Amino acid sequence: MATVEQVKKALIAVEELCGKCPVCTPDCPVAIAKRALSGLKYDIEAYEQYQSELDNEMNNELK
C-alpha cells in the first residue's frame, strides 16, 4: 500500500515535470497526475485518521 510519504515524493517529482505553462489545461498529463496524486494523498490520510480513531476506540473498550 502506498504511504503518504511515497505519494508526497511522487507529487514533488510530478511538480518538477511541470513546465509552468502560462495556461494550464485540464487535459495536461502533468495536471492530471497532480490531481490524481493529491486525491490519493487525501484518501490515504483520511484512511489513516479513520484507522487511528478505530484503534483508539478499541483500546478504550479493552480497558
SULZITA-V760174 format. One record per residue. RES is the residue in three letters. PHI is phi in degrees with one decimal (999 if undefined). Layout:
# SULZITA-V760174
RES:PHI / RES:PHI
This chain:
# SULZITA-V760174
MET:999 / ALA:-69.9 / THR:-104.9 / VAL:-59.2 / GLU:-63.4 / GLN:-64.2 / VAL:-67.7 / LYS:-60.6 / LYS:-63.0 / ALA:-65.5 / LEU:-63.0 / ILE:-63.0 / ALA:-62.7 / VAL:-66.7 / GLU:-61.0 / GLU:-66.5 / LEU:-76.3 / CYS:-64.6 / GLY:-87.6 / LYS:51.9 / CYS:-60.1 / PRO:-61.1 / VAL:-127.9 / CYS:-90.9 / THR:-96.8 / PRO:-64.0 / ASP:-94.2 / CYS:-65.2 / PRO:-58.3 / VAL:-69.2 / ALA:-63.5 / ILE:-63.2 / ALA:-63.3 / LYS:-62.3 / ARG:-64.2 / ALA:-64.7 / LEU:-68.0 / SER:-63.3 / GLY:-64.8 / LEU:-62.7 / LYS:-59.4 / TYR:-60.6 / ASP:-62.4 / ILE:-65.6 / GLU:-62.5 / ALA:-65.1 / TYR:-63.3 / GLU:-63.3 / GLN:-64.9 / TYR:-61.3 / GLN:-62.2 / SER:-62.5 / GLU:-64.8 / LEU:-63.6 / ASP:-60.8 / ASN:-64.0 / GLU:-63.0 / MET:-63.8 / ASN:-65.6 / ASN:-68.1 / GLU:-71.8 / LEU:-76.5 / LYS:-79.2
